[in-house]
Amino acid sequence: YLLAVLAVTMASAANTNLNAVRETMDVLLEISRLLNTGLDMESLSICVRLCEQGINPEALSAVIKELRKASETLKVSENCTN
């Protein structure tokens, strides 16, 4: 009986935690949209996980900006060749 109660309690805690994570990600996505970051939910999730792993958020931001610049340069270059 105790194991059944423990299993139900753990499942309930996991659901509560999952809901909290979803709410947090929804809030972060809304902030991201308000700031016009251009990050979608998947990109934002990756950034959050990287920060949780210890990556410096400012360094991550700089890398994203550089990747966007490089991508734009490639697009312009491709348009000039076509």
Stockholm file with secondary structure:
# STOCKHOLM 1.0

chainA/1-82         YLLAVLAVTMASAANTNLNAVRETMDVLLEISRLLNTGLDMESLSICVRLCEQGINPEALSAVIKELRKASETLKVSENCTN
#=GR chainA/1-82 SS CHHHHHHHHHHHHHHHHHHHHHHHHHHHHHHHHHTTCCCCHHHHHHHHHHHHTTCCHHHHHHHHHHHHHHHHHHHHHHHHHC
#=GC SS_cons        CHHHHHHHHHHHHHHHHHHHHHHHHHHHHHHHHHTTCCCCHHHHHHHHHHHHTTCCHHHHHHHHHHHHHHHHHHHHHHHHHC
//
